[in-house]
Amino acid sequence: MAESVELPGRLGILPFKNKVLLPGAIIRIRCTSPSSVKLVEQELWQREEKGLIGILPVRDAAEAASVGPVLSQGVGSESGERGSRVQVGTSDSHRLDGKNQQEVIHWHTRGVAARALHLSRGVEKPSGRVTYVVVLEGLCRFSVQELSTRGTYYTARISPLEMTKSEMEQVEQDPEFITLSRQFKATATELISVLEQKQKTGGRTKVLLETVPVHKLADIFVASFEISFEEQLCMLDSVDLKVRLSKATELVDRHLQSIHVAEKITQKVEGQLSKSQKEFLLRQQMRAIKEELGDNDDDEDDVVALERKMQSSGMPSNIWKHAQRELRRLKKMQPQQPGYNSSRVYLELLADLPWQKASEEYELDLRVAKERLDSDHYGLTKVKQRIIEYLAVRKLKPDARGPVLCFVGPPGVGKTSLASSIAAALGRKFIRISLGGVKDEADIRGHRRTYIGSMPGRLIDGVKRVAVCNPVMLLDEIDKTGSDVRGDPASALLEVLDPEQNKTFNDHYLNVPFDLSKVIFVATANRVQPIPPPLLDRMEVIELPGYTPEEKLKIAMHHLIPRVLDQHGLTSEFLEIPEAMVKLVIQGYTREAGVRNLERNLAALARAAAVRVAEQEPAVSPIKDVHSLASPLLENRLADGAEVEMEVIPMGVNNHEISSTFKIASPLTVDEDMLEKVLGPPRFDDKEAAERVATPGVSVGLVWTSVGGEVQFVEATAMGGKGELHLTGQLGDVIKESAQIALTWVRARARDLLLATADETNLLEGRDVHIHFPAGAVPKDGPSAGVTLVTALVSLFSQKRVRADTAMTGEMTLRGLVLPVGGIKDKVLAAHRCGIKRVILPERNLKDLIEVPSAVLSGLEIIVAKRMEDVLEQAFDGGCPWRQHSKL
């Protein structure tokens, strides 16, 4: 510890911003500003050990604004010394801000003289600026009498504040000082003990209590820990020894209490950790005790059970190594840890997946498979033949990678049930995955395990549910997937349906390859157009057109009616639906490609019959004819005059046994009156076409939609105007262009078709044409309405009606050629359903009629057309009377 030092009358001043150096404290600073470097160089570097400087605290401008200036600068400055608004600073946290050269410095009136214990000089590169690193020791307090500048740094005329030796001896005899000294030493001793116990150091710090005077100890202890700037200034201003000891005792005691509070918090946290460790050790001991006692079979540990399940799952070796690594990680975790449940669920998925478990396929019998298809589905000869071919290849080469079948057709034609029949013929389990409305790629590939609530994709989840690795998997509504910012599911399906890639399918959640090559994939769709071309290329499209009325009748009599009666608890003894009534339902109440609406109407009839049957009183008493229920329980418990006990009939009892208690005189037979009462008046009739084309300007077209073929009426009318064409009916761009082409062709040949006289040069002069496609709420597009539009315009301008029994389809060119179109089978079936007798088709579509059932073709007159004139010749009654004048 430094001895008492005699201070000179003037000292160089180094300002400390918001910091105080107390006597006995040691601090290391780095001087970089020109003023501080000049001060250190002249006052310390050149004078070596004899050099002394004054450390004077200064305030922030914001703090000084509330306190007020303490010392005015430039007052009483010596001659030859200039004003004091010069920037002075030190480095690090003690350096003054050098950005504002005009900032007023708010000095404290008291400081501490300091000497350099260590001094080193350095030069920064490449600027060449000189810097100093100084280790300073505080010596004694002084008071500033006058502050001035010398060159670039400050100097001050000072007066010492330390007591003389005689004054000190007198104070030490003061009883109050002695009491304060004992209190301070006791608090300081306790603080040293706590710190030495915490840091596990020796008793070197306690030597200070015996060798250093108590008034200097107060400064040393207070400087050793963090206190506020105001408290530091308070200690610096405590010149009176009793005030200094009192303040120091208070600060040391507060620091001691804060250490005690921190220790309590630490002990509490460590106690909680030790509790978890204790529980872990106890669990390990309980597990060892159970193993010694052989009680593991009764109370088996969940993790051990999971490990055994994983061992028996038949994982490949590379996946088993990955699972073992995850299992070791799970064993080291506590159940309370956040990632424990997610790791366990992941391992349970690995254990549940059928890595090698497959369905046992019995030997394929194509005759039995064909009989099964015929019993489940009526018609669909071409489709069933393709399925038989597929099964034949599987029989000859079981491991063959066959194509992915995609059944495309309107709703209700049996696409899903066909896939189920394939699974039944192969003896495999069947799983259906609906893709309608799926827009997230994670639904196919799964979520990554880093996300909260992550789960595997639908494919892996479906394989887990069927518990075999070779099911028949139906990808239903594959044309209704979407895409957004979360990815494109259709692109993710490319890997699934590619035989070269799906043997190592990588689900994001599973994070290990899974073999999907043994899965037989079957897809369904209503339309081919929305399916992306790369995905469509991986599938073999099999189209399922709509049913003919004759096929619907057979399906209803053999499949729908028995199923509807069974679903409603009825039999043929209660309800009879004659074939004529079914045909009336098909013609008057349903016009669809499938049979779903037909089944709904039959179900409505069954419900009406169920109400009548349920309202009937049971024909016999349950006591007299209780044997009809075949219940031995009741037979044993019934005796003469005994009370009847009630028996609950199980759900497995056949509907015939339950309904046998109800007897009616005769079965309810559906007739036309019952049809109209239950289903309402007929929605469709064969007179619609005749009524719609009763006036000129209307023609009948055939269009294809996602639910099958439909009849589309086209209406045209003329009115006064400027020769413009108006189109309505929610039309697409292609059909709008077809209307413009049709109008142009009619105007160009107006004279040849006798639609305009020799004097008329413009067919539309003074009038507008409006073409409308009814059912305006339904979007329409496509080129197949070209011939229908021309026929409607010719009918409008010639004021001749189109034949009501004739419908047409075909695309046309500006030269009048009729081009082929698609969906011929669906369109012909739609015409047949609506009672149309004559159909005009493009000549190049004649080959497509082979797909139309012969029963339908026998009831229709098919007319082929190569040019537009052929269409007009057949569309009007009596042919085309102006054709002989035509130059075409």
HELIX and SHEET records of a PDB file:
HELIX    1   1 PRO A   34  VAL A   40  1                                   7    
HELIX    2   2 GLU A   41  TRP A   45  3                                   5    
HELIX    3   3 GLU A   48  LYS A   50  5                                   3    
HELIX    4   4 ALA A   61  VAL A   67  1                                   7    
HELIX    5   5 ASP A   92  HIS A   94  5                                   3    
HELIX    6   6 LYS A  165  GLU A  172  1                                   8    
HELIX    7   7 PRO A  175  GLN A  199  1                                  25    
HELIX    8   8 LYS A  206  THR A  211  1                                   6    
HELIX    9   9 VAL A  214  ALA A  223  1                                  10    
HELIX   10  10 PHE A  229  ASP A  237  1                                   9    
HELIX   11  11 LEU A  241  LEU A  293  1                                  53    
HELIX   12  12 ASP A  302  GLN A  311  1                                  10    
HELIX   13  13 SER A  317  LYS A  331  1                                  15    
HELIX   14  14 TYR A  340  ASP A  352  1                                  13    
HELIX   15  15 LEU A  366  ASP A  376  1                                  11    
HELIX   16  16 THR A  381  LEU A  396  1                                  16    
HELIX   17  17 LYS A  415  LEU A  426  1                                  12    
HELIX   18  18 ALA A  442  ARG A  445  1                                   4    
HELIX   19  19 ARG A  458  VAL A  466  1                                   9    
HELIX   20  20 ILE A  478  LYS A  480  5                                   3    
HELIX   21  21 PRO A  489  LEU A  497  1                                   9    
HELIX   22  22 ASN A  502  THR A  504  5                                   3    
HELIX   23  23 PRO A  533  ASP A  537  1                                   5    
HELIX   24  24 PRO A  549  ILE A  555  1                                   7    
HELIX   25  25 ALA A  556  LEU A  560  3                                   5    
HELIX   26  26 ILE A  561  GLN A  567  1                                   7    
HELIX   27  27 GLU A  579  TYR A  589  1                                  11    
HELIX   28  28 ARG A  596  GLU A  615  1                                  20    
HELIX   29  29 VAL A  626  LEU A  629  5                                   4    
HELIX   30  30 PRO A  632  ARG A  637  1                                   6    
HELIX   31  31 ASN A  655  SER A  659  1                                   5    
HELIX   32  32 GLU A  672  LEU A  679  1                                   8    
HELIX   33  33 GLU A  688  ARG A  692  1                                   5    
HELIX   34  34 ASP A  733  ALA A  748  1                                  16    
HELIX   35  35 GLY A  786  SER A  798  1                                  13    
HELIX   36  36 ILE A  824  ARG A  833  1                                  10    
HELIX   37  37 GLU A  843  GLU A  851  5                                   9    
HELIX   38  38 SER A  854  LEU A  857  1                                   4    
HELIX   39  39 MET A  868  ALA A  875  1                                   8    
HELIX   40  40 ARG A  883  HIS A  885  5                                   3    
SHEET    1   A 6 ILE A  26  CYS A  31  0                                        
SHEET    2   A 6 VAL A 130  ARG A 150 -1                                        
SHEET    3   A 6 ARG A 110  VAL A 123 -1                                        
SHEET    4   A 6 ILE A  53  ARG A  59 -1                                        
SHEET    5   A 6 ARG A  10  LYS A  17  1                                        
SHEET    6   A 6 TYR A 153  PRO A 160 -1                                        
SHEET    1   B 5 ILE A  26  CYS A  31  0                                        
SHEET    2   B 5 VAL A 130  ARG A 150 -1                                        
SHEET    3   B 5 ARG A 110  VAL A 123 -1                                        
SHEET    4   B 5 ILE A  53  ARG A  59 -1                                        
SHEET    5   B 5 HIS A 106  TRP A 107 -1                                        
SHEET    1   C 5 PHE A 430  SER A 434  0                                        
SHEET    2   C 5 VAL A 472  ASP A 476  1                                        
SHEET    3   C 5 ILE A 520  ALA A 525  1                                        
SHEET    4   C 5 VAL A 404  VAL A 408  1                                        
SHEET    5   C 5 MET A 539  GLU A 543  1                                        
SHEET    1   D 2 PHE A 505  ASN A 506  0                                        
SHEET    2   D 2 PRO A 513  PHE A 514 -1                                        
SHEET    1   E 2 LEU A 575  GLU A 576  0                                        
SHEET    2   E 2 LEU A 668  THR A 669  1                                        
SHEET    1   F 4 VAL A 698  THR A 705  0                                        
SHEET    2   F 4 GLY A 708  GLY A 720 -1                                        
SHEET    3   F 4 ARG A 767  HIS A 772 -1                                        
SHEET    4   F 4 LEU A 725  THR A 728  1                                        
SHEET    1   G 3 THR A 806  MET A 808  0                                        
SHEET    2   G 3 ARG A 838  PRO A 842  1                                        
SHEET    3   G 3 GLU A 861  ALA A 865  1                                        
SHEET    1   H 2 GLU A 811  MET A 812  0                                        
SHEET    2   H 2 VAL A 818  LEU A 819 -1                                        
END                                                                             
